[in-house]
Amino acid sequence: MHAILIAFIGANIMANYAPIILTLNEIIVTSLLFAGAIILRYYWIASLISGFCIVSITVHSMGLLPPATVSNPQTLLIEGQVAQIPQQTEVLQRFNFTLNCASYQQDLKQSCSADRLVKLKRIRLSWYQNKQQVADGQTYRFIVKLKPVNGLANEAGFDYQKWLYSEGIQATGYVKTGILLNPEVSWRAEIFSQLSQALEPYQTKPLMLALSMGYRGHIDSSTWSKLERTGTAHLLAISGLHIGLVFIGSGICLMLILRLLFLPIYWAKGLALAFALMITWGFTSLTGFSLSAMRAATFITIFCCLSFMQWRLPWSVRFLLATGVILILFPLSPLSISFWLSFGAAAAVILSIWLLNHSGLFKPKRPWITFLLLQSFLLLLLMPMQAILFQHVAVFGWFANIVAIPLVSFILLPDLIVSCLALFWQLEVAKDGFYILDLGLSGLLQFLSYLSEPEWAYWPISDSGWLSCLLVLAIGIALLLPVRLYLKIVLVTLNSLVFMLPSEPDWQLDVIDVGQGLAVMISKQDQAVVYDTGDAFSSGFNLFEAAVEPVLLRRNLSLKGVIISHPDKDHAGGVAYINKYYRNVPILQNNACLQLNALNWLNLNWQSWRVQPHTKTNKNDASCVVKVSGAGHSVLLTGDIERAAEQQLLDQVAQQLDAEILIVPHHGSRTSSSIEFINKVNAQVAVVSSGIFNRFNHPDTDVILRYQQAGYQVYNTAWHGQINVRFVKQEKMQIRSEFEQALRPWFRNRIKGDLSQQRL
């Protein structure tokens, strides 16, 4: 049984991250192999085949590949329903949209007549500068500009593209114009509106909405930062933990009520489980049937079914069986971080209880000791997963969770549920409940704020760091296993073997994929200098935090300094974040960048120039141009200079501009990259930093052709993702891009590959 379940789960996970998706013909052929394995009674092989095939079948049935989805930006007329409570900022509303009809018509006044070539079902839209409040369940007719599912492609950081696929999103885009066809909203939207109005007086309203309905659109970046830095983000957003608490709490309450009615314990237990399941699924519906909530509710349902049927299976088999069923119902779950966190936590709880029982540490007469030990085991077991997924470990995570878990589980969440029920029954006691909840959440946030303030409260984990976490975990489990001492010594010795890491280059260049913007990282040993930081938005989202910082953390690099080429937002968007969280890091802007000539950052040679623009309004030509040299290699960083500035550089310092790698000026705009400048730099490689399908049409086709005719090898972050160049003395530079990996996952293959062929 174990082998069959493990084979299916392992094959499903491998298929989710495999380089290819099977075609329909390949699926048919593979199904014959499946039938053969069943006939020959090789059930684990059949399970392996089915686990792999179910992912491909799901991808095709959900229309995540052409021709069901768009492969280029397109303008369409669509009709359908808003499929979630929109996330709202000052400038936009963002929401999922379920389509009833889509066509190539452009007239909003005409009803949509479905075009058989357009097979979209579920998309994600943004509506900018819209004064009309969009609500869940409303029916609209839109003219939209859609583009393929895509996201930033870096070695670390949140993978938006993967998340969209895990949610079944076929395309993203924005609304050009639209009309409301049916104003009727869903029951969930009505509850959300009523609850949102009732919570208006309270400071912690965003957290209350997140806890009650899974809506996190109002939580600001500062609050998220506190939660992440203390390892408590899982407590204040709907997750498997909350679904489990609702089930356990409602089950205990119903069990007590039924026992008071003198029902036999067998009947009371069965009825309590059944009603607790109903309440659990009701709470899941309140979250909008989010995937994480449905997975948790399904997991609990399977365990309850096994209890009803009185199947006395080991806990490991129950866990594997529940996981397997969930991967049948939701085959793309492994693409979601929440899947790994929820099921990793469930596995950790089961393993921790087993370790407590078999190590003799379980103290039923002292529950508080058992709780502390359980929390310690969970921290130890989940540390490697947190390090791998987030590249950090919260130093105060254990202490924060020791306080936060009981507070949220046994006081705040029950108070919230009772207060919400009282609100819907129009009872005055609801206000008192919300007041107590607000006090509790405010106190908890203040407590977490104190824990998150020290700079060392957030411990970054490099690649070698999370390997060390796995080593600590393996040694800890080995010491707790109920085996003889000499076997423990052997296990600890084997776990202590350290893998040989590849030799480090003299220094490295990384052009980070920040969309339409620029962020370049120069690193040597354990230090880094960043040239430009990417964009920032009114919502608080900034590309330095989302794309650059994760790379710094993954490699365990300390930030030595920051250079800002010019103040345009797509280059200097991360300055505010750096000033807040990297207070001692110098930021060289404007004329201060000329100080680079006297600095010896990273023991490399730095040269900088800043020309005088012909007009005061031309900020691009005032960009700080920097040349970095070391170990016989060099890079020229050009910001957004245009042809006038290029000519001034040619007139003043032409002999110093030669380099091996050129960061293409102004994202490849037609106003830059004169043939004289290209020839004088005479580099081998030109790197463009641009956003996929950007509205400026960067880089210009003629500019790319100009570089290629001059003998340059052209890279573009929109085509290749993050670009890494390793420099070693007396050796050729080594160039690696995120999208040129041989084993890149299937969800990254199609768009980037097709685009590079189209644009090149």
Secondary structure, DSSP 8 states (H G I E B T S, - for coil): -HHHHHHHHHHHHHHHTSS----HHHHHHHHHHHHHHHHTT-HHHHHHHHHHHHHHHHHHHTT-STTSS-SS-EEEEEEEEE-S--EE-SSEEEEEEEEEEEES---TTS-----TT----EEEEEEET--S---TT-EEEEEEEEEE------SSS--HHHHHHHTT--EEEEEEEEEEEE----HHHHHHHHHHHHTTT-TTHHHHHHHHH---TT--HHHHHHHHHTT-GGGSS--HHHHHHHHHHHHHHHHHHHHHTT--HHHHHHHHHHHHHHHHHHHHHHTTS-HHHHHHHHHHHHHHHHHHTT----HHHHHHHHHHHHHHHSTTGGGSHHHHHHHHHHHHHHHHHHHHHHHT---TT-HHHHHHHHHHHHHHHHHHHHHHHHSEEETTHHHHHHHHHHHIIIIIHHHHHHHHHHHHTT-THHHHHHHHHHHHHHHHHHHHHHHH-SGGGEEE--HHHHHHHHHHHHHHHHHHSSS-HHHHHHHHHHHT---------SEEEEE---SSS--EEEEETTEEEEE----B-TTS-BHIIIIIHHHHHHTT-EEEEEE-S---HHHHTTHHHHHHH-TTS-EE-GGGGGGGGG--GGG-EEEEE----SSTT--GGG--EEEEEETTEEEEE-TT--HHHHHHHHHHHGGG---SEEE-GGGG-TTS--HHHHHHH--SEEEE---TT-TT--S-HHHHHHHHHTT-EEEEHHHH-SEEEEE-TTS--EEEEGGG-TT--HHHHHHHHHHHHHH-
